[in-house]
Amino acid sequence: MSVTRPSAARRPPYAVRAGTCAVAILLLTACGDTSQTATGTRKVRAAATATAGVAGPQADGVRKRAAPGPRAPRLRPSEIPVLGPQTRGGIPADSRQALVVTGDSYDSSLSTAVLYTRDDPAGGWRAATSRWPARNALNGWTDKHWENDLRTPVGVYGLTAGGGLFEPPGTAFPYEQRPEFAVSGEGFDGEPLEGSFDYVVAVDYNRVPGASPLDPERPLGKERGGGIWIHVDHGGPTQGCISLPMDRMKELLRLLDPEKKPVVVMGDAEALER
């Protein structure tokens, strides 16, 4: 830190003039009476001394003030690094949890997921988990999802309800255990689908927020698809959902907090950078 030191006290110009006047008086009175001259000299010296005494404190008043030190930089709240301004703008201001699912490419069924959190709506985001492996739909992603297009909808959606065939793994998140979550059959790669819905979190795409994941209502119409969930990975692409390994699904349900109004931010990397 650079600080300017105060300059030494300097007499202002009028103090110099006072001394000059004293010399002039001595010269003018030198031809007169000696006693008067001595007396006058003492008076002039006293006046000059008094003037010099006043000049000191006033000189201090004109000293330069120390330059202020550098100001601490104003820190901006940290943002989620993979998201562009348009995508960030879609996250509600009061949301404090965001599961970010980033697809490898527009047509890829492979992706990764990270849960981010922030302490208050005005604060910055930080990663609350490591990077998890994830999958999405067979044909990749879409900005406008249609029934049976085998693509996952891009966007920011609320997470307001969960459920599954198994008991909840110690979660504060709304959760219902029902036998209807049982599933069978094979996936696109011939892998068994059994166990895929042991744990699910419903994505609020074309559904009533807060309703059961099994609720059939589709506010945008059935042709726009629905039933988009985050569920247990079965080892292959999905029809439109996001899938995570079993242990990561349990961790997600433990971490999700309805008070923090969680959302999922999902799409291919290029779309999320917008």
C-alpha positions in Angstrom: 0.0 0.0 0.0 1.5 3.4 -1.1 1.0 6.3 1.3 2.2 9.9 0.7 4.1 11.2 3.8 3.1 14.6 5.0 5.5 17.3 3.8 7.5 19.3 6.4 5.9 22.4 7.9 6.5 25.5 5.8 5.9 29.1 6.7 3.3 30.7 4.5 4.4 33.7 2.5 3.1 36.3 5.0 5.5 35.0 7.6 8.4 35.8 5.3 7.0 39.3 4.7 6.8 39.9 8.5 10.5 39.2 8.8 11.2 41.5 5.9 9.2 44.3 7.5 11.1 43.9 10.7 14.4 44.5 8.9 13.1 47.6 7.1 12.0 49.1 10.4 15.4 48.6 11.9 17.0 50.3 9.0 14.6 53.3 9.2 15.2 53.8 13.0 19.0 53.3 12.9 19.5 57.2 12.5 17.3 58.1 15.5 17.8 57.9 19.3 19.7 54.7 20.4 17.4 53.9 23.3 14.4 54.3 21.1 16.0 52.2 18.5 16.7 49.5 21.0 13.2 49.7 22.3 11.8 49.7 18.8 14.0 46.8 17.8 12.8 44.7 20.8 9.2 45.5 19.8 9.8 44.6 16.2 11.5 41.4 17.3 8.7 40.6 19.6 6.2 41.2 16.8 8.2 39.1 14.4 8.4 36.3 17.0 4.7 36.4 17.6 4.1 36.4 13.9 6.4 33.4 13.5 4.6 31.6 16.4 1.2 32.0 14.6 2.6 30.9 11.3 3.6 27.4 12.6 0.2 25.9 13.3 -1.3 27.5 10.2 1.5 25.9 8.2 0.5 22.5 9.6 -2.9 23.2 8.3 -1.7 23.1 4.7 0.1 19.8 4.9 -1.0 17.2 2.4 -3.3 14.6 3.8 -2.1 11.0 3.4 -3.4 9.4 0.3 -6.2 6.8 1.0 -5.2 3.1 0.7 -6.5 1.0 -2.1 -10.2 0.0 -1.7 -11.1 -3.7 -1.4 -12.6 -4.9 -4.7 -16.3 -5.5 -4.7 -16.8 -9.2 -5.1 -19.6 -10.4 -7.4 -21.6 -13.5 -6.3 -20.2 -16.6 -8.0 -22.3 -18.0 -10.8 -22.8 -21.6 -12.0 -19.9 -21.8 -14.5 -21.6 -23.9 -17.3 -24.6 -21.5 -17.6 -24.9 -18.5 -19.9 -26.9 -15.4 -19.0 -30.1 -16.5 -20.6 -30.1 -19.8 -18.8 -29.1 -18.2 -15.5 -32.0 -15.8 -15.9 -34.4 -18.7 -16.0 -33.6 -19.7 -12.5 -36.1 -18.2 -10.1 -34.6 -15.5 -7.8 -35.8 -17.4 -4.7 -34.4 -20.8 -5.7 -31.4 -21.9 -3.6 -30.8 -25.3 -5.1 -30.2 -26.2 -8.7 -29.4 -29.6 -10.2 -27.5 -28.8 -13.4 -27.6 -31.6 -16.0 -25.3 -31.0 -18.9 -25.6 -33.2 -22.0 -22.4 -34.1 -24.0 -24.0 -32.8 -27.2 -27.4 -32.1 -28.8 -27.8 -35.7 -30.0 -26.1 -37.5 -27.2 -27.7 -39.6 -24.5 -24.8 -39.1 -22.1 -24.6 -36.3 -19.6 -23.3 -35.2 -16.2 -25.0 -33.7 -13.2 -23.9 -31.4 -10.3 -26.1 -30.1 -7.5 -25.4 -26.4 -6.7 -26.6 -24.4 -3.7 -26.5 -20.9 -2.4 -27.0 -19.7 1.2 -29.4 -16.9 0.3 -31.1 -15.7 -2.9 -28.7 -12.8 -3.2 -25.6 -14.9 -2.6 -23.4 -16.9 -5.0 -23.6 -20.5 -6.1 -21.3 -23.3 -5.0 -21.2 -27.0 -5.9 -22.7 -29.2 -3.2 -21.8 -32.5 -4.9 -19.1 -33.9 -7.1 -19.8 -34.4 -10.8 -22.2 -37.4 -11.3 -22.5 -39.5 -14.4 -26.0 -39.3 -15.9 -28.1 -40.2 -18.9 -30.8 -38.6 -20.9 -33.1 -39.5 -23.8 -32.0 -41.8 -26.7 -32.0 -39.0 -29.3 -30.6 -36.3 -27.1 -32.2 -32.9 -26.4 -34.9 -30.6 -27.7 -36.1 -27.0 -27.2 -39.7 -28.2 -27.9 -40.5 -31.6 -26.6 -43.2 -33.8 -28.2 -44.7 -37.1 -27.2 -42.5 -40.0 -28.3 -39.7 -37.9 -29.8 -37.3 -39.7 -27.5 -35.6 -36.4 -26.6 -35.3 -34.6 -23.2 -36.7 -31.1 -22.9 -34.2 -28.3 -22.4 -34.9 -25.7 -19.7 -35.3 -24.8 -16.1 -38.0 -26.7 -14.2 -39.1 -27.0 -10.6 -38.6 -30.1 -8.5 -41.6 -30.3 -6.2 -42.4 -34.0 -5.6 -40.7 -37.4 -5.4 -41.6 -41.0 -4.8 -40.6 -44.6 -5.5 -41.1 -48.2 -4.9 -38.7 -48.0 -1.9 -39.1 -46.2 1.3 -37.7 -42.6 1.3 -34.0 -42.4 2.2 -34.3 -39.9 5.0 -35.4 -37.0 2.9 -37.3 -33.8 3.8 -38.5 -33.7 0.2 -42.2 -34.6 -0.5 -42.1 -38.3 -1.2 -44.7 -41.1 -1.7 -44.0 -44.8 -1.7 -46.4 -46.7 -4.0 -46.4 -50.1 -5.7 -47.2 -48.4 -9.0 -43.6 -47.4 -9.3 -42.7 -51.0 -10.1 -41.4 -51.4 -13.7 -40.3 -54.3 -16.0 -39.2 -54.8 -19.5 -36.1 -53.9 -21.4 -34.4 -50.7 -22.4 -33.0 -49.6 -25.8 -29.8 -51.5 -25.3 -31.6 -54.6 -24.1 -30.9 -53.8 -20.4 -33.6 -54.7 -17.8 -35.6 -51.7 -16.6 -36.5 -53.3 -13.2 -35.6 -51.0 -10.4 -35.5 -47.8 -12.4 -38.3 -46.3 -10.4 -37.2 -47.4 -7.0 -36.5 -43.7 -6.4 -37.8 -40.8 -8.6 -38.0 -37.0 -8.6 -40.6 -35.5 -10.9 -39.5 -32.7 -13.2 -42.2 -30.0 -13.5 -42.4 -30.2 -17.2 -46.0 -30.3 -18.5 -47.4 -31.3 -15.1 -49.0 -29.8 -12.0 -46.3 -28.7 -9.6 -46.5 -30.5 -6.3 -48.7 -33.3 -7.6 -47.7 -37.0 -7.4 -45.1 -38.1 -10.0 -47.8 -40.5 -11.1 -50.4 -37.7 -11.8 -51.6 -38.0 -15.4 -52.6 -34.4 -15.9 -50.8 -32.6 -18.8 -51.5 -28.8 -18.8 -49.8 -28.3 -22.2 -51.7 -31.3 -23.7 -50.8 -34.9 -24.1 -49.1 -34.3 -27.4 -46.4 -32.3 -25.6 -45.3 -35.3 -23.6 -44.8 -35.6 -19.9 -43.8 -38.0 -17.1 -40.3 -36.6 -17.2 -38.5 -37.8 -14.1 -35.1 -38.1 -12.5 -34.8 -41.8 -11.7 -32.4 -44.7 -11.1 -30.1 -45.5 -14.0 -30.8 -48.8 -15.8 -27.7 -48.8 -17.9 -29.0 -47.3 -21.1 -30.7 -44.2 -22.7 -34.1 -43.1 -21.4 -37.3 -42.1 -23.3 -37.0 -38.5 -22.0 -36.0 -38.7 -18.4 -32.7 -38.1 -16.6 -31.2 -41.1 -14.8 -28.6 -41.3 -12.1 -26.8 -44.2 -10.4 -28.7 -45.6 -7.4 -26.4 -44.1 -4.7 -26.6 -40.7 -6.4 -30.4 -40.8 -6.5 -30.4 -41.5 -2.7 -28.0 -38.7 -2.1 -30.0 -36.3 -4.2 -33.2 -37.1 -2.3 -31.4 -36.5 1.0 -30.0 -33.2 -0.1 -33.1 -31.7 -1.7 -34.8 -29.2 0.5 -38.3 -28.0 -0.4 -37.6 -24.8 1.6 -34.9 -24.0 -0.9 -37.2 -24.3 -3.9 -35.0 -26.6 -5.9 -35.0 -26.6 -9.7 -33.3 -28.7 -12.4 -31.4 -26.9 -15.2 -30.9 -29.3 -18.0 -29.8 -29.4 -21.7 -26.9 -30.0 -24.0 -23.8 -28.0 -23.2 -24.3 -25.6 -26.1 -27.9 -24.8 -25.1 -27.0 -24.2 -21.5 -24.3 -21.7 -22.5 -26.8 -19.4 -24.0 
